[in-house]
Amino acid sequence: MIRYSKKGCITEYRKIPGPHNRILKLMIVRPEISAHPSPATGVLWLHGGGYLTGFPEMAFISRAADLVRHCGAVLLSPAYCLTLKAPYPAALEDSYRALLYMKRHAAELNIRPDQIMVGGESAGGGLAAALCILARDRGDVNIAFQMPLYPMIDCEDTPSSVNNHAKIWNTRRNHIAWKLYLRSIKHKHVPAYASPSRCRDYRGLPPAYTFVGDAEPFYCETLTYIENLRKAGIPAAVDVYPGMYHAFDMMEPDSALGRKAAQRFLAAFEKAREQYYAPQSC
């Protein structure tokens, strides 16, 4: 176990059993000084990177670490398997193993077992959405809230992802990333666990919050996901930032819209923490 302090957070690493006898590295981030009640809300955060790059420490440049610093949450982020090493379902199964660990070790981690939340940005947002569907269907863990920020969830082109040449993420990169992630399955058989936009039953999924820029590839699929949740009676909210590109909040954190996105995200989390609970069945 390695532990160190960074910008108001205490971070440690654990190695836990992963699928197929692999070892899964797990980053755990706690507030250095907590002014919030204990036990804390637990958040499983999944990093972005198109399923093929990225690492848990991206939490410190994304919205994730703010949940620890400002809201007193306990954050877990796994170093899930990237697609250059193994395609779907490796990343999802790693994420699910981390979710199970979170539930089973809730007391030790000092988190509320009835307030386990999931989130992530980009591909991590896609994994968060997929994880909610998988957890609902398997019935092992109840998730209280989901925060899939500008999620990568549709393997098909949408009006905003086709012919998109915005910076950071665009049509060409999107096609390459999906091809690598889904290379283990035939296109017509892609399940909702791989591409959550293919979900046909949204009932029983956790309430959600997200935000997205309207100039980025994932604009349309994000709005569609929120709309489908609402149609199923699930509370779901989205903030749209005009003219903004993919991951603008991470690239321009000190811009007016970057600060606004961070503030509204924290406000949505605080509201969810007051409203949403999901007791575990066992």
HELIX and SHEET records of a PDB file:
HELIX    1   1 PRO A   19  ASN A   21  5                                   3    
HELIX    2   2 PRO A   56  PHE A   60  5                                   5    
HELIX    3   3 ALA A   64  CYS A   71  1                                   8    
HELIX    4   4 ALA A   90  ARG A  104  1                                  15    
HELIX    5   5 ALA A  106  LEU A  109  1                                   4    
HELIX    6   6 ALA A  123  ARG A  138  1                                  16    
HELIX    7   7 THR A  171  TYR A  181  1                                  11    
HELIX    8   8 HIS A  187  HIS A  189  5                                   3    
HELIX    9   9 PRO A  196  ARG A  198  5                                   3    
HELIX   10  10 TYR A  219  LYS A  231  1                                  13    
HELIX   11  11 PHE A  248  MET A  251  1                                   4    
HELIX   12  12 ALA A  256  GLN A  275  1                                  20    
SHEET    1   A 7 ILE A   2  LYS A   6  0                                        
SHEET    2   A 7 CYS A   9  PRO A  17 -1                                        
SHEET    3   A 7 ILE A  23  PRO A  31 -1                                        
SHEET    4   A 7 VAL A  74  PRO A  78 -1                                        
SHEET    5   A 7 ALA A  40  LEU A  46  1                                        
SHEET    6   A 7 ILE A 111  GLU A 121  1                                        
SHEET    7   A 7 PHE A 145  LEU A 149  1                                        
SHEET    1   B 2 ALA A 208  GLY A 213  0                                        
SHEET    2   B 2 ALA A 236  TYR A 241  1                                        
END                                                                             
